[in-house]
Each structure stands twice: as C-alpha cells, then as structure tokens.
Amino acid sequence: MGGWAIAVHGGAGVDPCLPAERQEEARRVLSRCLKLGAAALQAGLTAVDVVEMVVRELETDPVFNSGRGSALTRRGTVEMEASIMDGRGRRCGAVSGLSTVKNPVSLARLVMERSPHSYLAFDGAEDFAREQGVETVDNSYFITEENVGMLKLAKEANSIMFDYRVPIPGVDSCSASAGLIGAKAEGGLQMNGLPISIYAPETVGCVVVDNNRWCAAATSTGGLMNKMSGRIGDSPLIGSGTYACDVCAVSCTGEGEAIIRSTLARDVAALMEYKGLSLQEAVDYAIKERLDEGKAGLIAVSRNGEVAYGFNTVGMFRGSATQDGFMEVGIW
C-alpha cells in the first residue's frame, strides 16, 4: 500500500467463448491505457488529470463501448454519456445524450470546472460543448460496421443488447448465433421484463489515487444496443456509476438499471466510511449484497494506494498498476 495506483475497466460480463483474438485486442488496449496512466502519475499529474486522459484514450479506440464504437439506439444513432469526479471536495461533472462530442469525458470535466452545474444533457450539453470549443464530429464517426450489424440482430431478436455479457441458463453460448438464440431462449435471463442478448461491447472507466493521496474516477459509455432514444444509464450518475471522495474512487459497469437502484459506487465509499471496511471488503459486500439479481462489476482504489475489483458476471475486462511496479490485466 501507499503511493499512486490506477485501475481501468472495459466492461463487466464477457462471453465465455469470446474469440482469442478479441481477448488479446482488449488486453492490448487496457495495457496501453495502464502504461499511459502510470507514466502520467510518475510524472506527477493529478488523479483527475489521469482519469480524464485514460478514458479519452478508451473513447478514441473502438474496441469498447464509449466514444467511437458506442452502442446504437433504435434509430441507429449514438447517444453517449460520461461522468468524472474529483475526490478533492467531491467535485463532479456529467453529460448525457451526446451525439457529436468526440470525447464525452472531457466535456464532463468542463461541466465540473466551467459551469455552475453538475450535469448537462442532450441539446444543452451539445450547446455547452460548442461554447467551450470542444472538438465535435459527425455522428457517423462513432458508428462502426460491427455495431450496425449488432443493431440489426438486436432488432430481429426484438431485444436489447445490454452492456454486459452473461450466459443464458441451459444455452451453450458458444453455439448461439450472435446472441439470437440467447435472446429467444425460453426462460432466459431478463431485465425489466426484456430478454437480454450477449456479445455486446462494454462501458469503460478509470480510477486513480495520485502521489498526494487524492482520488478520482471517470466512466464513459454508449449505453445499450437498440436502446430507446433518451435512455440514461448509470455511467453519468454520480453515486451510481461513478464516485470519488477523500477515501476512495469507484467506477462501475454492467446492468445500468441495477447499478442505479443500488447506488453502487457510493455504497462502496459508505461501507468504508461508516462500517470501517477495507476497500476489498467494501467492494465484495456491495457486489454480493446490493445488486439483488442485477449483474455488474466495478473497480476501485483507496487513498492508501489499494486496488480492488469485483463482479458477479462471467468476467470483466480490467487492469491495474501501482507505484511499486505491479501491473496486471485480466478478463476472467
């Protein structure tokens, strides 16, 4: 313990039969982002600077579900959301419904630092981006050929593809055709009365404690494949998908509606503050006791330089590094 620490995630819930080349691609992206963040921390950057930098990198790479490569709405468009929180004074900023902002996490930081508000959405957020001179691009920049195909499958299955992957009981996901069997399987897993599919890209997040023991967190996502226009998930909601204070920083991923109901990120901090649990104990308790039947995962760091993670899905794309030279990237 002690010194700086960083953790990143690329989403909770992984298809057990994810092709090896996709696994390696995800590992490469996470490793690159960890090295970028570690170098910045070694150079003395603050926690909030580093989480923004790392999430921007993840938003720019189409491997995960944020920025370029975001999941598509029913209309075939992208509506992105992000949040950032600085443990110093619990300052925060969040955005939703973005369709042209190249890096949503950076706009969230501008909301925190250059507006009187904590959260801006849709037209108001887009207007603010232009006022601040943020880089914008056409909505088509965010759309990948793979996600266009996934949206078509989701519509054919009359389902929503959630931002996590879980196996359907009684169904061999390796033989499921792009999630259609999983979506239609009798007795398959559901959320809010809707069948879920597998093979969806994932939310991204980063948590950091810097050399001054300040914590920060950031989360960014395109949301759910085939979602209703206007749907807002947990990622931009402070206390649900993102939280940071003088004790710890947390970024969540998975079933957004379950994370919202459980205020999952804040619960980790509260368990440390009010019950005196360690970081890993708080993470384990929150995952086990607060999600009911929801599926999710999270990464966290403490002001003491600890790193922890937890998930109740098959896997979670994740990685961490600490000042003493430790670095690890995992999926399962």
N, C-alpha and C positions, 0 to 999 in steps of 0.2 A: 504494500500500500504506500501511498504518498506519490507526489509528482503528478504529471499530467496523464490523462487517459482518454481514449477515444473509442467509440463503438459505432458501427454502421449496420443498417439492415436494408434488405431488398425485398422484404415481404415475408409474412408467415404463411405456412401451408405450401407444401411442394408436392407435385405429382410424384409418387414413388417410382414411376417409370420415365421420369424426365430424361431425355437423351443425354448421354455423357458429354457430347459437345456443348449442349446448352448449360450443363452444370459447370463445365470449365469456363465458358464465357462469363457466367455470373461470378465465378471465383476471381477471374481476371479483373473484372470491373471493381469488385469490392476490394481486392488487394491494391489496385491502383489508387482508389479513393483513400484507403487507410494510409498508404505511403504519403499521399498528398497532405492529409491532415496531420500526420506525425511530423513531417518536415516543417509545417507551419507552426506547430506547437513548439518544436525545438527552436524555431526562430523567434519565439516569444509572442506570437499572435494570441489574441484573447479567444476565449471559448466561443463567444458569439460570432466572431470573425470566421473561425474554423468551421462551425456547423453550417454557416451560410456557404462557404467555399465548397465544402464537400457535397452538400445537397445540390448546389449548382452543377457540379460535375455529374452527379447522378441524373439530374434533369436533362442534361445535354445528351447523355447516352441512351439510345432507345431500348436497351436490354430490359429495363424495369419500367414500371407504370408511373411515370412522372415526366412532365415536360414532353419532349419528343418521345413518342412511344406510348402516350397516355391512352387509356381505355376510351371507347367511343360511346356516345349517348345513342338513344334510339334513332336520332336524326342523322347519325353518322358524323357528328361533330365532337370536338373536345371541349370539356369544361373542367378546368384544373383548379386545385386548391392547395394551400400550403399554410404553414404557421411556423413561427420562430419565437423562442422565449429565452430571455437572458435572466439568469438567477439573481443577478445584481438588481435588487429592487423589484423582482418579478415583473420586469417589463416584457411586453409581448405585442406581436402583430400577426394578423391573419388575413387571408384573402380566399375568396371562392368565386366560381363561375368565370374564370379567366379563359379567354379564347384566343388571345393574340400575344400575351406577355411571354417572352421566351423563357424567363426564369422566375417562376412564381415565388420562390422562397426569397428572392431579393426584393420583390415588391412587398412581401410581408414584412421584411425588415424596415423598409421605408415607411410603411404604415406605423410601425412601432416608433420610429425615430423622427418622422417628419409630418405626422398628422396628429390631431388631438384625439384620435380614436384607436381602438384595438383591432377592429375588424371591418373590412370593406368587401363588398361582393358585387359581382356582375357589372353592370354599366358604371356604377360608382367607382369600382376598383379599376376598371379599364380607363376611365377618365383620369383618375389619380395617377395611373401609370404614365399617361401622356403628359400630364402636368410635370411629372418628375423626370421626364426624358428617358424613361426606361425603354430598353430595346424591345420592339414588337415585331412580329412576323405574321404572315398569313396563317390562318387556321390549318391549312394543308400541311404546313411544316411539321406539325405534331403527329400527323396521321401516317401510320406505317401500313404496308401491304398486308402484313401478318394480322394486324388488328382489324383491318377491313374484312378479312376472311373470318376472323373470330366473331365479329358482329353478325355476319351472315348466318353463321352456325347458331349463334345465340337466338336470333330471331326465328330460325327454323325450329329450334327446340322450344320456343315460347318460354324462354327462361332468362334469368340474369346471371351473368358470369361474375362471381364475386372475386374480391381482391385477395383470396386465399385459395389454396387447393387442399381438399380433403378427400379421402377415398370414400366411395359410396358403399355402405354395407352390402355384401352379397354380390358386388360387381367387381370384376377384375378391371381396374382402371387401365392396365396395360393394353387391354383389348378394346377399350372404349374408343369409339371413333370421334376424336376431337371434342369429347365431352358430351356428345349427344346421347350416348347410352346412359351415362351418369345422370344427365338431366331428366331423362324419361323413366329411369329405373323406378319401379314400384317400391314404395317405402324408402326412397332415397332421402338424404338429408335435405332439410328445408330451412329457410329463414323468412320470417314474416309471411308464411304461407306460400312462398315461391320456391320451386325446385332450384337447386344450385347445380352449376356445371363446374368442371375442372379445366385445367390448362388456361389460366388467366395470368397476365403479368401482375407485378406486385408494387405496392407502395414503397417509398424509400424514406429513410430517416437517419439522423446522426445525433449523437450525444457526446459532449466533451466536458472534461474538467481541465482547466489550464494550470499553469505554474503558480498562479495566485489563488488556486483552490476555488475559482468561480466556475459555476456550471452553466451550460446552455444546451438547448435542444432545438431541432428543426425537423419537420416532417413535410413531405410533398407527395401528391398523388393525382392521378387522373380519375380515380374513383372506380366505379363498377362498369363492366362491359354491358351495353344495352340498358343503361340506367335511364330513368326518366330525366328529362331536362329540368334543371333546378334542384336535383338531389344534392344534398350536402352530407358528407360523411364525418368521420371522427377526426381526420387529419388536421383540419383547420381549427378544431375546437380545443381551446386551451383547457387543460384538465382532463380531457378525454384522450385525444391522440398525442398531445404534446404537453409537457410541463417541465419547468425548471425553477429551482429555488436555491437557497443557500445550503441545502442538504444534498440534493441530487438533481439529475436531469433524466427525463424519460421520453422515449418515442415509441409509439405503438403501431401495430399493423394487424390486419385481419378483418373480421366481421365488424364493419363500422358501427352498425346499429347496436351490437352488443357492447362494444367499447364505449359508446356514448352513454348507454344506460348505466354502465358500471363506473363512469368517470375513472377509467383505469389508470391513466398516467398520474393523476393527483393522488389516487389511493396509495400508490407506492410511496410517495413522499409522506403522506399522512401516517402510514404504518411505521415509518421510521421516526417521525416526529412525535407521535402520540403513544405508540406501543414500544418504542425503543428497539425495533427490529433492525437487523443488519440489512444491507442492500439486497443481498441474495434472498434472505428470508422474506423480505417485503415483496420482492418480485414473485417468489414461489407462492406466497399466500394470495396475492392479487390474482394470479393466473388460475389458481385452484378454486378460490372461494368467491370471486367477484364476477365471473363471466357467466354464471348459470350454465346454459347449454351452448353459449357462444364459443366460437373458435377464434383465437387471436394469439399474438405474441408481442414481446416488447424487448427493448434494450435499455440499459440504464447505467449511469456512472454516479459515484458519490464524490463528495468534496474531498474525501480521503484518498482518491485515486483508485477506488474499487470499480470493477466492471462486472455487470451481471446481465443475464438474459433469461427469458423463459417463454415457452409456447406450449399450446396443447393441440397443435396440428402435427402432421407427419414430419414437417421440417420447417426451418426458417433460414432464409439467406441472411448471413450475418458475418461480422468480423470485428475484431478488436485489437488494439495495440496500447502498450503502456510505456512509460518513460524508461523502465528497466530493460527494454529491448524485446519484450514479449510481443508477438504478433500471431494472430490466428484467424483463419477464415473457415466457416463451416456451413453446412446446409442441413444435415440430418440431426 
